């Protein structure tokens, strides 16, 4: 039986407005379902996003970018849609994705079996180590792009490697993990797990305190914070949630609406 697997950067295909060359980089902007935009990655960069997400499927040795296995096509690979364009961009910008900002995240969501897909991913990433943050026995060496592996994550395998080109995407139960931020550089989870509030009316004080506590504990360990399944249709409720995320110090705001989040962050000086 042929196993289908492809790395996909997530971003919804809703209208995002025209590309804006030279857009200011936005540290809090994370592009979900990125591969559904035309073109992938480049639309996110044109709107100033500093984090993009890709789902991957391993198909006959290829890491294909797609939302579901039925959408896999051999020409849409992680290399062609993301790694090669990023390498070109880094060369043009003196070693950075954006000249003004050094941090750029590539979140890779593994959709097929964890270990074989990750092993192939590691091989592919090794070919781009000139631009990727590396983790080895000497610690972390920051470069233009930080890769974080989400989805089916083989933690034990990743920990056993003397050299890695990716970190592990933690979940809320990992907040107080003794593993260092070199292993778990980010905590991501569903908004609807710890929070019932979806932007209607004021945020309950208990939930606001919980959000602040999550961010405080993650940052104390040197980890970034991201939530998914926050409200994402244009509305007062979405803006209310985004305001609370910024106020609490959440590092990445997750959206499929590139233009909407870009405008929000620019209006709020972020």
N, C-alpha and C positions, 0 to 999 in steps of 0.2 A: 504494500500500500504506500503510495507516495505521500510523504509528509509535506504539507504546505506551510511555509513560514516566511514572513517578510517584515522588515522593519518599517514602521510607518510613523511619520510625524503627524500628530493629530491637529486638525483645524477644520472647523465647520465651513461649508461652502456657501454660507450666507453672503450676500453682497457686502463687500468690505470697502467699496469706494475705490477711486483711482489710486494707483501707486504714487507715492510721494518721494521722489529722489532726494537723498540727503536728509531724511527725517532724523530728528534728534533722538538719540537712544534713550529708551525708557526702562529703567532698572526693574520695575515691577511688572512688566508686560510679558505674559506667557501665552504663546499661541497654541491652542488646543485644536486637534484635527487639522493640522497645517497642510497636510498633503491634499486636502480637498480644495485648496485655493489654487488659482492658476496665475502664475506658476507657484509651486510649493516653495517654501523658504523665502523666495525673493519678495513676495508680497509682505511677509512678516517683517523682513528687513526694511522694506520701503516705508513701513509704518512705525519703525523704531523699536520693534520687539527685540528683547535681549534673551529670550528663552523660547524654544520651539520643541514640539513633542512629535515623536514618530513611533508608530506601531510597526513591529517587524514580524515577518513570516519567513521561515527558512525553507527554501524550495530548491532542491537539487544543488545545494551549495551557495545559492544566491540569497541575499537578504533583501527581500522585496518589500516595498512600501505600499500598504493598502489598509483599508478599514476592516475588511473581512477577507477570508481566504478566497471567496468567489470573485473578488475584485483584483486578484493578483495578476499582474502582467510582467513578463520577464525584463522589460526595459526600464521599469520603474524601480530602481534599486536604491538602497541607502547611499551608495557611492554617487550615483548619477544625480539624484535629487538633492542631496545634502552635503556629503563629504567633499566632493569635488568643487561645488560652488563655494563652500566655506573656505576651502584651501585657497582658491583664487582670490577671494575677498581678503583673507588674512595677508596674502602676499601684497595686495594693493594698498593695504592700510598699515603697513609697517609692523606686522605681527599681531594685529588685533582685528576683530570683526568690525568694531567701530573704533575710529581713532580716539574718540573722547572717553570711551569706557572699556575697561579691560575684561569685565566678566561677560561671558556668553555661555548659555546652557543649552545642551542638546539632550533632551530627555527621550530615551529609547524604551518603548514599551514592548516587551517580548510577548508575542501572542502564541508561539509554538512552544514545544518542550524546552524547559529552562536550560538544561546543561548543554545539549547539542547546539541549540541556537546561540547561547552565550559563547561557546567555544569558537564557533564560526565568527561571531561578532568580534571577539578578541583578535582573531587573525586579521580581520578586515581593518580594525582600528589601528593595529600595529603599523599598517602602511601609511597612517596619517599621524604618527606620533610626533612629528615635527610641530603640529599645531595643537595637540591634545594635552591637557593636564594629566600627569602621570603619577601613579602611586607605587612606590617600591620600598625596599628595606631602609632607605635613607629618608623616607617621608614623602611629602607631596611636593611636586614641582609644577607650579601653575604656568599654563600657557594660554593660548587664545580661547580654546573651547573646553569646557568641562562637560564630559558625558556622564549622565546618570542613568542607570538601568532600572526600569520599572516593570510592572507586569509580572511575568514568571521570572523570578530572580533567584539564581542559585547562590545563596549567601556563602555556604561552606566552600564551594568551588572558588568563589571570588576571594575569600579570605586566605585560601591556600596558595594563591598566586604570588610569586616573588615580584612580579611587575603587573600592574593593571593600568588600563586606559579608561576606566570608568569607576564611578562610585555606585553605591547601593541606595535605592530610594526607600527610605523607611516609612513606617506607618505610626499612628499615634501610640500603639503599645511600645514602640521603640524610643519614645521620648527620653527615657532615663537609662537607655542602654549604655553599658560600659564600653561598647565599641566606639572608637574615636570617630571624629568627623572625616577622617581619611577613608573610613569604611562607609559610614552613613553621613554623607554631606547634606542630606535633605530629608525632611519629613513631609510626606504628602498623604492626604486622606480625604474621604468624602465629607463635605460640609454637613450633610444631613445626619451623620453619625453622632457628633457631639452637640449639634445645634438644631433646634426646632424653628428658630426665627429665620424668616425668608425675606425680611426687609419691610414687612408691614408694621407700621407703628414703631415706637422706640424699641431698641434691642433690650431684652430683659437683663437686669443688672447681673443676675447669676450667670447668664450666658456670656455677657461682656467680660466678666471676671475670668470665666473659663477660657475664653479666647486669649486674653492677656497672659494667663498662666501658661497656656500652650506655647505661645511665642517666647515667653521668658525662659521656659525650660529648654526649648530647642536652641535658642541663641546662646544660652549658658554652655551648651555642648558644642557650639560652633556650627550649628546646622541651620539651613534655610527652611522656610515653611511655605507650603502651598496647599490649597484646598481645591478640590474639583466638585462638580455638581452644585456650585453656587448659582443663583438666578442669572440667566444670561440673555434673556429677551429684553430689548430696550424698555425700560420702565423706571418709575421712581423707586420701586423695590430693589432693582438691581443696583441703582446708584447708592441707595442707602447701605446695602451690603458692602459695596466697594469702598464706601467712606469708612466703614467700621474696620475693614481689612487694613486700609492704610493707617488708620488711627492706632491700631494695635501693633503695627510693625510687621505685618505679614509680608514676606519678601516677594512673592509672585502672585499676581492676580490672574486667574485662569479664565480664558474667554475664547469663543469662536468668532467674535465680532471685532476684527482688527481695528477698524475705524472708530468704533464706539469706545473701546478702551483707550485708544490713542488720544482721542479728544478729551476724555475724562481725566486722564493723567496730566495732559498739558494744562487743562483748566485748574488742576490742583497743584501745579508746580512740581510734578513728579516725573 
